[in-house]
Amino acid sequence: MRIALGADHAGVDLKAQVKGLLDRRRLEYEDFGPHTDASVDYPDYAAEVAHSVASRSCERGILICGSGIGMAIAANKVRGVRAAPITTPDAARMARRHNDANVLTLGARNLALDDALAIVEAFLAEPFDGGRHQRRVDKITAAERAAAVVSGVTRRRTATCEAPDAQFTKSEHVPDM
């Protein structure tokens, strides 16, 4: 299993501990950064990890910020990502079993180290149950596809042209790329 890792400045220390756990378990990972505790913007790292999971270059992702919430919100903007902010090993198991969560988000400021590592262990060990839960995950995927189509139709580009004696505004539909 290949794991994508990312954090913001609040999560760098916990990310180092998670890397140690992955090393001990001999799991392969890609660390998207950051590598210092200098202030950074969490959406940048959430996007990198989320895209690596959505493209299947990594099977699962782990994102760490102060609360775990911002990373989850940002990662869930990427189609195919099911990121869950988790605070207990039980919640990690349920997120995997019932929701096929593929990205774990952790709050470094809200979790003791032992608890955070137990959550990571549970998230990595637990399989997806499938069955009736697959039908529900499929509905989430269908909703993502429908939203992508709707956004392609409703997005607009507006251009304004100002000449010395005239003004006009042109609006047109812009499909998603």
N, C-alpha and C positions, 0 to 999 in steps of 0.2 A: 504494500500500500504506500502510495506517495502522498505526502501531506504538504499543503501550501501554508506558510506561516507569514503573518504580518501583524504589526502593532502600530501604535502611535507612541509618543514620548512617555506616556504614563504606563505603557505595557512592555517596554523594552526589557526590564529586569525579569518579569514573569515569563516573557518569551524565551529568554536565555534558560530558564529553569525547564520550560517545556521542551526546548531543544535537547537538554540533558536527558530528559525522560525518553524522547524519541531515539536518541543515540543508544541508551541502555537497552531499548527494545529492538534495536537494529532496524528501525524504520527509516526509509528514505524521506527527505523533506527538501523543500526549496524555501529559503528565507528571503522574502521580498523586502525586508527591512522594517523600520530603520535599524541602524546599527549603533546609534548613539542616543542619548536622551535629550537631544536638541528638539525644540518644539517643532512639530510637523502637523499636517492636516490629515486626520484619520481617513477621510473619504478616498484619498489617493492610494493608501495601502489596502483598504477594503476592496477597491476596484481591481487592483492587481491580483489579489488572492481570489476574488470572486470569478474573474475571467479565467484564471487558471483552472478552477474547478468546473466552470461551465463548459470550457473547451475540452475537459477531461484530460488535460496534461497532468493534473493532480486529482486524486480520488476524493479527498476531503480537504477542508481548510480550517485553520484555527486563527482567529483574529482577537487581538487583545487591546483594549483601551481602558480608560478609567472606569467606566460603568459596564461596558459590553453592549450598550444600547445603540450608540452612534454607529459602531461598526456593523451591527445587525441591520440597521436601517439602510446604510449605504450599500452593503453587500446584497441585500434583497432587491436592489434596483436592477441587478443583472439577471437576465432571463435564465432560468434553469438552476438558480441558486435558492436554497432553502436554508437560510441562516437563522440560528436560534440563540438568543442570549440566555445562557444557562447558569444556574446558581447552585445546583445540587447534582450529585451523581445520578440520582433517580430521574431527575428531569432530563439529563443527558441520555439515559437509556430510553426514556419514552420518546424523546425527540427523534432518536434513531429508529426505534421500533415502529412507531405509528406515523411519523411524518417524513421519514427518510431524509432527515436533516443532513445536509452535506457540508455545512460550515458551522462551526462552533464559535460563539463569541463569549469572551470572558471579561469581567470587570476586575482589573488589577487592584483597584482601590477598595473593592467590596469583598474580596475573598482571601482567606488565609492560604498560604502556599500549599499546604497538604490538601486542602479542599479543592483548590484549582487543579492540582495534579490528579486527584481522584476523579474529577469531572472529565479531564482529558482521557484518562484510562477508560472510563465508562463509554465515552463517545466513540473511541476508536475500536473498542471490543464488541460493541453491540451491533447486531445485524438488523436490517429492515425486515419486518414481519411479512410484508406483502399482503396477500389475501384482500380482505375488505379495505385495508389501509391503502393498497395500491389504487383502488378505484378513487379514493379521495385525493391522493397525490396526483392522479391523472386529471382530476377536475381542477386542481391548482394549475397544472401545466396548461390546460385548455384555457383557463382564465388569463394566463400570461399571454398566450397567443392571441386571444381576442383583444386584449389591451394593446398589444403591439399593432394590430390592424387598425383599431380605433385611433391610436395616436398618429398613425401614418396618414389618416384621413383628416384629422382635425388640426394638425399642426399647420401653421401659416407662416409665410415669410412676408414681411412688409418692407417695401422700399419707398423712400420719399425722394422726389426729384424737385429741386428748387431752381427755377430759371428766373432771370430778372423780372419777368412779367407774369409768371404762372407758377402754380404749385399743384402737384397731384400726388396721390398715394395709390400704390398698386398692391393688392393683396392676392396671394395665390396659395393653393395647396402645395405642401412640400411633403413628399413621401419620406418615411424613415429610411435611412441607409443601412 
